[in-house]
Amino acid sequence: MSSGGTPGGELGRRTVVGVALIAVALLALYGGGWALWLLGALAGMAMLVEWAALAGVSRTHRQLALYALVVPLAIMSPWAAGPDGFALGLVGAAALFVAGVTRNTRLALGIAYVGVPIFALLFIRALPAGLLLAFWTLALVWATDIGAYFSGRAIGGPKLLPAVSPSKTWAGLIGGMAMALATGLVFHQWGGLDLGLALASPILAILAQIGDLYESALKRAAGVKDSGTLLPGHGGVMDRLDGVVTVAPAVALLLAAGAVQ
Protein backbone atom coordinates (compact mmCIF):
# COMPACT_ATOMS: atom_id res chain seq x y z
CA MET A 1 0.00 0.00 0.00
CA SER A 2 1.05 3.56 -0.55
CA SER A 3 2.85 5.50 2.14
CA GLY A 4 4.53 8.78 2.77
CA GLY A 5 4.25 11.83 5.02
CA THR A 6 3.34 11.68 8.72
CA PRO A 7 1.33 8.67 9.96
CA GLY A 8 -1.62 10.87 10.93
CA GLY A 9 -1.64 12.71 7.62
CA GLU A 10 -1.30 9.47 5.71
CA LEU A 11 -4.21 7.90 7.57
CA GLY A 12 -6.35 10.99 7.01
CA ARG A 13 -5.62 11.05 3.28
CA ARG A 14 -6.26 7.33 2.97
CA THR A 15 -9.54 7.72 4.83
CA VAL A 16 -10.85 10.56 2.65
CA VAL A 17 -9.93 8.83 -0.60
CA GLY A 18 -11.13 5.47 0.74
CA VAL A 19 -14.54 6.86 1.66
CA ALA A 20 -14.85 8.45 -1.79
CA LEU A 21 -13.93 5.18 -3.48
CA ILE A 22 -16.44 3.25 -1.39
CA ALA A 23 -19.16 5.79 -2.23
CA VAL A 24 -18.48 5.43 -5.96
CA ALA A 25 -18.44 1.63 -5.67
CA LEU A 26 -21.73 1.59 -3.75
CA LEU A 27 -23.44 3.87 -6.27
CA ALA A 28 -22.26 1.63 -9.12
CA LEU A 29 -23.38 -1.49 -7.24
CA TYR A 30 -26.79 -0.01 -6.54
CA GLY A 31 -27.25 1.09 -10.14
CA GLY A 32 -25.93 -2.16 -11.57
CA GLY A 33 -26.17 -2.54 -15.34
CA TRP A 34 -24.14 -0.05 -17.32
CA ALA A 35 -22.95 1.86 -14.20
CA LEU A 36 -21.22 -1.15 -12.66
CA TRP A 37 -19.95 -2.33 -16.03
CA LEU A 38 -18.45 1.08 -16.82
CA LEU A 39 -16.74 1.33 -13.44
CA GLY A 40 -15.42 -2.21 -13.79
CA ALA A 41 -14.16 -1.59 -17.32
CA LEU A 42 -12.37 1.62 -16.34
CA ALA A 43 -10.83 -0.01 -13.29
CA GLY A 44 -9.80 -3.02 -15.36
CA MET A 45 -8.04 -0.91 -17.98
CA ALA A 46 -6.21 1.01 -15.27
CA MET A 47 -5.19 -2.23 -13.58
CA LEU A 48 -3.83 -3.68 -16.80
CA VAL A 49 -1.73 -0.54 -17.36
CA GLU A 50 -0.32 -0.97 -13.85
CA TRP A 51 0.25 -4.69 -14.41
CA ALA A 52 2.14 -3.96 -17.63
CA ALA A 53 4.31 -1.43 -15.79
CA LEU A 54 5.12 -3.98 -13.07
CA ALA A 55 5.94 -6.52 -15.77
CA GLY A 56 8.21 -4.04 -17.55
CA VAL A 57 6.65 -4.60 -20.98
CA SER A 58 7.03 -2.26 -23.92
CA ARG A 59 4.46 0.40 -24.75
CA THR A 60 3.50 -1.46 -27.92
CA HIS A 61 2.79 -4.70 -26.07
CA ARG A 62 0.90 -2.81 -23.38
CA GLN A 63 -1.35 -1.22 -25.99
CA LEU A 64 -1.90 -4.59 -27.64
CA ALA A 65 -2.96 -6.08 -24.31
CA LEU A 66 -5.37 -3.19 -23.73
CA TYR A 67 -6.93 -3.67 -27.16
CA ALA A 68 -7.29 -7.40 -26.46
CA LEU A 69 -8.93 -6.74 -23.09
CA VAL A 70 -11.45 -4.35 -24.65
CA VAL A 71 -13.11 -7.21 -26.55
CA PRO A 72 -14.26 -9.32 -23.55
CA LEU A 73 -15.06 -6.17 -21.57
CA ALA A 74 -17.31 -4.96 -24.36
CA ILE A 75 -19.07 -8.33 -24.55
CA MET A 76 -19.72 -8.17 -20.79
CA SER A 77 -21.65 -4.93 -21.20
CA PRO A 78 -25.45 -4.78 -20.75
CA TRP A 79 -25.79 -3.95 -24.45
CA ALA A 80 -24.04 -7.19 -25.50
CA ALA A 81 -24.00 -10.74 -24.11
CA GLY A 82 -23.39 -9.67 -20.53
CA PRO A 83 -21.45 -11.79 -18.00
CA ASP A 84 -22.06 -15.21 -19.54
CA GLY A 85 -19.87 -18.13 -20.54
CA PHE A 86 -19.09 -16.57 -23.92
CA ALA A 87 -17.67 -13.44 -22.29
CA LEU A 88 -15.60 -15.51 -19.87
CA GLY A 89 -14.29 -17.57 -22.77
CA LEU A 90 -13.23 -14.38 -24.51
CA VAL A 91 -11.13 -13.44 -21.49
CA GLY A 92 -9.22 -16.67 -21.97
CA ALA A 93 -9.03 -16.14 -25.72
CA ALA A 94 -7.66 -12.61 -25.23
CA ALA A 95 -5.00 -13.95 -22.87
CA LEU A 96 -3.97 -16.65 -25.34
CA PHE A 97 -3.85 -14.09 -28.15
CA VAL A 98 -1.57 -11.79 -26.16
CA ALA A 99 0.65 -14.71 -25.17
CA GLY A 100 0.94 -15.88 -28.77
CA VAL A 101 1.68 -12.46 -30.26
CA THR A 102 3.96 -11.00 -27.57
CA ARG A 103 5.52 -14.26 -26.32
CA ASN A 104 5.04 -12.78 -22.87
CA THR A 105 3.06 -15.12 -20.65
CA ARG A 106 3.21 -12.70 -17.73
CA LEU A 107 1.46 -10.01 -19.73
CA ALA A 108 -1.11 -12.57 -20.86
CA LEU A 109 -1.69 -13.52 -17.21
CA GLY A 110 -2.54 -9.89 -16.61
CA ILE A 111 -5.54 -10.23 -18.92
CA ALA A 112 -6.93 -13.01 -16.71
CA TYR A 113 -5.94 -11.21 -13.51
CA VAL A 114 -8.06 -8.24 -14.60
CA GLY A 115 -10.80 -9.84 -16.70
CA VAL A 116 -11.90 -12.72 -14.47
CA PRO A 117 -12.67 -10.62 -11.35
CA ILE A 118 -14.62 -8.08 -13.42
CA PHE A 119 -16.63 -10.90 -14.98
CA ALA A 120 -17.21 -12.43 -11.53
CA LEU A 121 -18.50 -9.20 -10.00
CA LEU A 122 -20.83 -8.54 -12.93
CA PHE A 123 -22.03 -12.15 -12.74
CA ILE A 124 -22.77 -11.81 -9.03
CA ARG A 125 -24.63 -8.53 -9.47
CA ALA A 126 -26.78 -10.01 -12.27
CA LEU A 127 -28.20 -12.71 -9.97
CA PRO A 128 -31.70 -12.29 -8.45
CA ALA A 129 -30.20 -11.31 -5.07
CA GLY A 130 -27.27 -9.68 -6.81
CA LEU A 131 -27.26 -6.36 -5.00
CA LEU A 132 -26.99 -8.01 -1.59
CA LEU A 133 -24.43 -10.56 -2.78
CA ALA A 134 -22.23 -8.04 -4.56
CA PHE A 135 -22.37 -5.66 -1.61
CA TRP A 136 -21.39 -8.48 0.77
CA THR A 137 -18.53 -9.51 -1.55
CA LEU A 138 -16.99 -6.06 -1.47
CA ALA A 139 -17.85 -5.40 2.17
CA LEU A 140 -16.06 -8.51 3.39
CA VAL A 141 -12.92 -7.43 1.51
CA TRP A 142 -13.14 -3.96 3.06
CA ALA A 143 -13.77 -5.49 6.48
CA THR A 144 -10.77 -7.76 6.08
CA ASP A 145 -8.52 -4.82 5.24
CA ILE A 146 -9.82 -2.77 8.17
CA GLY A 147 -9.60 -5.63 10.65
CA ALA A 148 -6.12 -6.61 9.50
CA TYR A 149 -4.86 -3.01 9.58
CA PHE A 150 -6.00 -2.15 13.09
CA SER A 151 -5.41 -5.52 14.76
CA GLY A 152 -1.99 -5.77 13.15
CA ARG A 153 -1.02 -2.34 14.46
CA ALA A 154 -2.55 -2.86 17.90
CA ILE A 155 -1.23 -6.38 18.54
CA GLY A 156 1.77 -6.80 16.27
CA GLY A 157 3.58 -10.07 16.83
CA PRO A 158 4.98 -12.62 14.36
CA LYS A 159 5.09 -11.63 10.71
CA LEU A 160 2.84 -13.43 8.26
CA LEU A 161 5.19 -13.53 5.28
CA PRO A 162 8.02 -11.05 5.86
CA ALA A 163 9.85 -11.87 2.65
CA VAL A 164 6.85 -10.59 0.67
CA SER A 165 5.15 -8.07 2.95
CA PRO A 166 7.13 -7.08 6.08
CA SER A 167 4.19 -5.24 7.68
CA LYS A 168 1.65 -8.07 7.69
CA THR A 169 1.26 -10.13 10.85
CA TRP A 170 -0.63 -13.24 11.92
CA ALA A 171 -2.59 -11.03 14.31
CA GLY A 172 -3.64 -8.92 11.34
CA LEU A 173 -4.81 -11.98 9.43
CA ILE A 174 -6.86 -13.24 12.38
CA GLY A 175 -8.29 -9.78 12.96
CA GLY A 176 -9.25 -9.53 9.30
CA MET A 177 -10.93 -12.93 9.41
CA ALA A 178 -12.86 -11.97 12.56
CA MET A 179 -14.03 -8.71 11.01
CA ALA A 180 -15.08 -10.53 7.82
CA LEU A 181 -17.07 -13.07 9.85
CA ALA A 182 -18.79 -10.28 11.78
CA THR A 183 -19.64 -8.59 8.48
CA GLY A 184 -21.06 -11.81 7.04
CA LEU A 185 -23.23 -12.37 10.12
CA VAL A 186 -24.53 -8.79 9.93
CA PHE A 187 -25.51 -9.37 6.31
CA HIS A 188 -27.19 -12.62 7.33
CA GLN A 189 -29.09 -11.13 10.25
CA TRP A 190 -30.24 -7.91 8.64
CA GLY A 191 -29.89 -8.54 4.92
CA GLY A 192 -31.00 -12.14 4.56
CA LEU A 193 -27.64 -13.43 3.31
CA ASP A 194 -27.48 -17.22 3.24
CA LEU A 195 -25.93 -18.46 6.50
CA GLY A 196 -23.51 -20.72 4.66
CA LEU A 197 -22.15 -17.76 2.73
CA ALA A 198 -21.93 -15.69 5.91
CA LEU A 199 -19.92 -18.44 7.61
CA ALA A 200 -17.65 -18.65 4.55
CA SER A 201 -16.63 -15.02 5.06
CA PRO A 202 -13.48 -15.74 7.14
CA ILE A 203 -12.27 -18.24 4.53
CA LEU A 204 -12.83 -15.62 1.85
CA ALA A 205 -10.90 -13.20 4.06
CA ILE A 206 -7.89 -15.52 3.74
CA LEU A 207 -8.27 -15.34 -0.04
CA ALA A 208 -8.38 -11.55 0.22
CA GLN A 209 -5.10 -11.59 2.10
CA ILE A 210 -3.60 -13.98 -0.46
CA GLY A 211 -4.57 -11.52 -3.18
CA ASP A 212 -2.91 -8.75 -1.21
CA LEU A 213 0.25 -10.80 -0.71
CA TYR A 214 0.38 -11.79 -4.38
CA GLU A 215 0.25 -8.16 -5.44
CA SER A 216 2.91 -7.33 -2.85
CA ALA A 217 5.12 -10.00 -4.42
CA LEU A 218 4.59 -8.46 -7.86
CA LYS A 219 5.60 -5.03 -6.55
CA ARG A 220 8.60 -6.41 -4.70
CA ALA A 221 9.79 -8.17 -7.86
CA ALA A 222 9.40 -4.89 -9.78
CA GLY A 223 11.17 -2.94 -7.04
CA VAL A 224 8.30 -0.50 -6.40
CA LYS A 225 6.21 0.36 -3.34
CA ASP A 226 2.87 0.90 -5.11
CA SER A 227 1.35 -0.37 -8.34
CA GLY A 228 0.65 3.22 -9.41
CA THR A 229 -0.08 6.76 -8.25
CA LEU A 230 -3.64 7.26 -9.46
CA LEU A 231 -5.23 7.18 -5.98
CA PRO A 232 -3.68 9.58 -3.41
CA GLY A 233 -2.78 7.75 -0.23
CA HIS A 234 -3.66 4.38 -1.78
CA GLY A 235 -1.24 4.01 -4.68
CA GLY A 236 -2.72 2.40 -7.76
CA VAL A 237 -6.00 0.69 -8.59
CA MET A 238 -4.40 -2.72 -8.11
CA ASP A 239 -3.45 -1.68 -4.59
CA ARG A 240 -7.10 -1.13 -3.76
CA LEU A 241 -8.58 -4.14 -5.56
CA ASP A 242 -5.99 -6.84 -4.82
CA GLY A 243 -8.39 -8.57 -2.43
CA VAL A 244 -11.36 -8.31 -4.77
CA VAL A 245 -9.28 -10.03 -7.47
CA THR A 246 -9.27 -13.28 -5.49
CA VAL A 247 -12.54 -12.99 -3.55
CA ALA A 248 -14.98 -12.11 -6.36
CA PRO A 249 -14.16 -15.20 -8.49
CA ALA A 250 -14.40 -17.43 -5.40
CA VAL A 251 -17.82 -16.01 -4.51
CA ALA A 252 -18.97 -16.43 -8.11
CA LEU A 253 -17.89 -20.08 -8.01
CA LEU A 254 -19.78 -20.63 -4.75
CA LEU A 255 -22.92 -19.10 -6.22
CA ALA A 256 -22.60 -20.97 -9.50
CA ALA A 257 -22.28 -24.19 -7.48
CA GLY A 258 -25.57 -23.41 -5.76
CA ALA A 259 -24.30 -22.21 -2.38
CA VAL A 260 -27.11 -19.67 -2.03
CA GLN A 261 -30.68 -19.84 -0.80
Buried (B, 14 or more C-beta within 10 A) or exposed (E): BBEEEEEEEBBEBBEEBBEEBEEEBEEBBEBBBEBBBBBBBEBBBBBBBBBBBBBEBEEEBBEBBBEBBBBBBBBBBBEBBBBBEEBBEBBBBBBBBBBEBBEBEBBBBBBBBBBBBBBBBBBBBBBEBBBBBBBBBBBBBBBBBBBBBBBBBEEEEEBBBEEBBEBBBBBBBBBBBBBBBBBBBBBBEEBEBBEEBBEBBBEBBBBBBBBBBBBBBBBBEEEBBBBBEBBEBBBBBBBBBBBBBBBBBBBBEBBEEEEBE
